[in-house]
Amino acid sequence: MSPATSATATTTVDPYAAGPVAHGRFLTRINPLAKLLAPVPAMALLIFVRDAVTPASFIALSALVIIVGVRITPRVLAVLAAIPLGVIVIGMGFSLWTDPSQVDDTTVLVQLGGWTLYSGALGVGFATGLRIAAIVMLTLIAGLSTTGPDLVRASVQQLRVPYRIGYTALAAFRFVPRFAHELDVIRQAHRVRGAHGGRGPFAALARWFGYVVPLLAGAIRHAERVALAMDARAFGAHPDRTERHLVPWRARDTVFVVAFVVASALIFFVTFPWGLS
């Protein structure tokens, strides 16, 4: 073998590997279980805080980790932009639901007839909105940087989840995009044939009923193909299976978990929300 051929062979990329760890973003290289485990203590403690500074600090920390560790795409930007909108909506909603008798010693902001909005109610509402947003942001650390196959592989390899459960659940989740594709094909076929045309609620209802039968037929065909493929590979015949793609737990995963837990503890130590009256 010539040197050029040897160099080419050593740099060949496996086309069946389960997703690249490219883009130079560190979160894509962290074990999925580490990204799930690291925020858990903070998420559990955030349930019991009532101030606004602590959840706001965790929102900032999570946003920093996501921006640095995940490749920024329009989908990521849309998700991050939805967080402040959610805080506003939830904060205003909880402000209206807060019992006025619990905050009637605070400043009156709005008064309409017998209804009064106090600044204390606004504070309670937005503290709740920030708390929910902080928990959501902590979950997005793993959600925006982890693929389903890698999570299943890590669960099977590190948590010893039976592969019959893990890969069966993964196959079930993959039915969702398949159904979306089938529905799109059925809609296009109906448009070409001019079936269930017209406007109005009755025409829309007729169109949806026309989608049900072919969609169920496509789902059954797809399920049969998946079942035959799993049987052909002797799925479930043995207690263990070899893994083509390994998702090991490395030292950097331990460092990430420890660093995130330390940062979370530091935020709680500085803000100490349980010391507030």
C-alpha positions in Angstrom: 0.0 0.0 0.0 1.4 3.4 -1.0 1.9 6.1 1.7 -0.8 8.2 0.0 -3.3 5.3 0.2 -2.3 4.6 3.8 -2.9 8.2 4.8 -6.3 8.2 3.1 -7.3 5.0 4.9 -6.4 6.4 8.3 -8.5 9.6 7.8 -11.6 7.9 6.5 -14.7 8.8 8.5 -17.1 6.1 9.6 -20.4 7.0 7.9 -22.3 5.0 10.5 -21.0 6.7 13.6 -23.7 8.2 15.7 -23.3 11.9 15.2 -20.2 14.1 15.1 -18.7 15.8 18.0 -17.6 18.7 15.8 -18.2 22.4 15.8 -15.7 22.8 18.6 -18.5 23.1 21.2 -17.7 21.3 24.4 -21.3 20.3 25.4 -21.5 18.0 22.3 -18.5 16.1 23.7 -19.9 15.6 27.2 -21.6 12.4 28.2 -25.4 12.8 28.0 -25.8 11.5 31.6 -23.4 14.1 32.8 -25.4 16.8 31.3 -28.5 15.4 32.9 -26.9 14.8 36.3 -25.1 18.1 36.8 -28.2 20.4 36.9 -30.4 18.0 39.1 -29.3 19.4 42.5 -30.0 23.0 41.4 -33.4 22.0 39.9 -34.4 20.3 43.1 -33.5 23.2 45.3 -35.0 25.8 43.0 -38.4 24.4 43.7 -38.2 25.7 47.3 -36.8 29.2 46.6 -39.1 32.3 46.6 -36.8 35.1 45.6 -36.1 36.4 42.1 -32.3 36.8 42.3 -31.5 33.1 42.6 -33.5 31.8 39.6 -32.2 34.8 37.6 -28.7 33.8 38.4 -29.3 30.2 37.2 -30.9 31.5 34.0 -27.7 33.5 33.4 -25.5 30.5 34.2 -27.5 28.2 32.0 -27.5 30.7 29.1 -23.8 31.1 29.4 -23.2 27.3 29.3 -25.5 26.9 26.3 -24.1 29.8 24.3 -20.5 28.6 24.9 -21.2 24.9 24.6 -23.7 24.6 21.8 -23.5 25.7 18.2 -25.9 28.6 17.8 -28.6 27.9 15.2 -31.9 29.6 14.5 -33.7 26.9 16.5 -31.4 27.5 19.6 -32.0 31.3 19.2 -35.8 30.8 19.0 -35.8 28.6 22.2 -33.7 31.1 24.1 -35.8 34.0 22.9 -39.0 32.2 24.1 -37.7 32.1 27.7 -38.1 35.8 28.5 -41.5 35.8 26.8 -42.5 32.9 29.0 -41.3 34.7 32.1 -43.5 37.7 31.2 -46.6 35.6 30.5 -46.2 33.4 33.6 -45.3 36.3 35.8 -48.3 38.4 34.8 -50.6 35.3 35.2 -49.4 34.5 38.7 -49.6 38.1 39.6 -53.3 38.2 38.8 -53.9 34.9 40.7 -52.0 36.0 43.9 -54.2 36.4 46.9 -54.4 40.2 47.5 -54.8 39.7 51.3 -51.3 38.3 51.4 -49.7 41.3 49.8 -52.0 44.2 50.8 -49.3 45.9 52.8 -47.3 46.6 49.6 -47.6 49.5 47.1 -50.8 49.7 45.0 -49.9 49.6 41.3 -53.3 49.3 39.6 -56.8 49.6 41.0 -60.0 48.9 39.0 -63.1 49.1 41.0 -62.8 46.5 43.7 -59.8 44.8 42.2 -56.3 45.9 43.1 -52.9 44.9 41.9 -50.2 45.2 44.5 -46.4 45.4 43.9 -46.1 42.3 46.1 -48.3 40.3 43.8 -46.2 41.3 40.9 -43.1 40.3 42.8 -44.5 36.9 43.6 -45.7 36.3 40.1 -42.4 37.2 38.4 -40.4 35.2 41.0 -42.5 32.2 40.1 -42.0 32.9 36.4 -38.2 33.2 36.9 -38.1 30.0 38.9 -39.9 28.0 36.2 -37.7 29.6 33.5 -34.6 28.7 35.5 -35.6 25.0 35.7 -36.4 25.0 32.0 -33.1 26.6 31.1 -31.3 23.9 33.2 -33.0 21.2 31.3 -32.1 22.8 28.0 -28.4 22.3 28.7 -28.9 18.6 27.9 -31.9 19.1 25.6 -30.1 21.3 23.1 -26.9 19.3 22.9 -27.9 15.7 23.2 -29.3 13.3 20.6 -31.8 10.5 21.4 -29.5 7.7 20.2 -26.6 8.9 22.4 -28.8 9.2 25.4 -30.1 5.6 24.9 -26.6 4.3 24.4 -25.3 6.1 27.5 -28.2 4.8 29.6 -27.6 1.2 28.4 -23.8 1.4 28.9 -23.5 3.4 32.1 -26.9 2.9 33.9 -27.2 -0.7 32.7 -30.7 -0.1 31.4 -31.8 -3.2 29.5 -31.2 -2.6 25.8 -34.7 -4.1 25.1 -36.2 -1.1 26.9 -33.8 1.5 25.6 -33.8 0.7 21.9 -37.5 -0.1 21.9 -38.3 3.4 23.3 -35.9 4.9 20.8 -37.7 3.1 17.9 -41.1 4.4 19.3 -39.8 8.0 19.4 -38.7 7.7 15.8 -42.2 7.0 14.8 -43.1 10.6 15.3 -41.0 12.1 12.5 -42.1 9.2 10.3 -45.8 10.0 11.0 -45.1 13.7 10.1 -43.6 12.6 6.8 -46.5 10.2 6.0 -49.0 13.0 6.8 -47.3 15.4 4.5 -47.3 12.8 1.7 -51.0 12.1 2.3 -51.9 15.8 2.2 -50.0 16.3 -1.1 -51.8 13.3 -2.6 -55.2 14.7 -1.6 -54.4 18.1 -3.0 -53.3 16.5 -6.3 -56.5 14.5 -6.5 -58.7 17.4 -5.4 -60.1 15.4 -2.5 -62.1 17.2 0.3 -61.7 20.6 -1.2 -63.4 23.7 -0.1 -63.2 26.0 2.9 -64.8 26.2 6.3 -64.8 24.0 9.4 -66.7 21.1 7.8 -64.3 20.9 4.9 -61.4 20.9 7.3 -63.0 18.2 9.4 -63.6 16.1 6.3 -60.0 16.5 5.3 -58.8 15.3 8.7 -61.0 12.3 8.6 -59.6 11.5 5.1 -56.1 11.5 6.6 -56.9 9.0 9.4 -57.2 5.7 7.4 -54.1 6.1 5.2 -52.1 7.4 8.1 -53.0 4.3 10.2 -52.2 2.1 7.2 -48.8 3.7 6.8 -48.1 3.3 10.5 -49.0 -0.4 10.5 -46.7 -0.9 7.5 -43.9 1.0 9.1 -44.3 -1.0 12.4 -44.2 -4.3 10.5 -41.0 -3.3 8.7 -39.4 -2.2 12.1 -40.5 -5.5 13.7 -39.0 -7.6 10.9 -35.8 -5.6 11.0 -35.4 -6.1 14.7 -36.2 -9.8 14.4 -33.7 -10.2 11.6 -31.0 -8.7 13.9 -32.0 -11.1 16.8 -33.2 -8.3 18.9 -34.0 -9.5 22.4 -32.5 -13.0 21.8 -29.6 -12.4 24.2 -29.2 -10.4 27.4 -26.5 -8.2 26.0 -25.6 -6.8 22.7 -22.3 -5.3 21.4 -22.3 -1.6 20.7 -21.1 -0.2 17.4 -20.8 3.3 18.9 -19.6 3.7 22.5 -20.5 6.7 24.7 -18.0 6.4 27.5 -17.8 8.3 30.7 -14.5 10.3 30.6 -12.7 12.5 33.1 -14.1 15.6 31.4 -17.6 14.4 32.2 -16.7 14.2 35.9 -15.1 17.7 35.7 -18.2 19.1 34.1 -20.5 17.7 36.8 -18.3 18.8 39.7 -17.8 22.3 38.2 -21.5 22.8 37.6 -22.4 21.6 41.1 -19.8 23.9 42.6 -21.1 26.8 40.6 -24.6 26.0 41.7 -23.6 25.8 45.3 -21.8 29.1 45.0 -25.0 30.8 43.7 -27.0 29.4 46.5 -24.4 30.5 49.0 -24.2 34.1 47.7 -28.0 34.6 47.4 -29.1 32.3 50.2 -32.8 32.6 49.4 -33.9 30.7 52.5 -32.6 33.5 54.7 -35.1 36.0 53.4 -38.1 36.9 55.4 
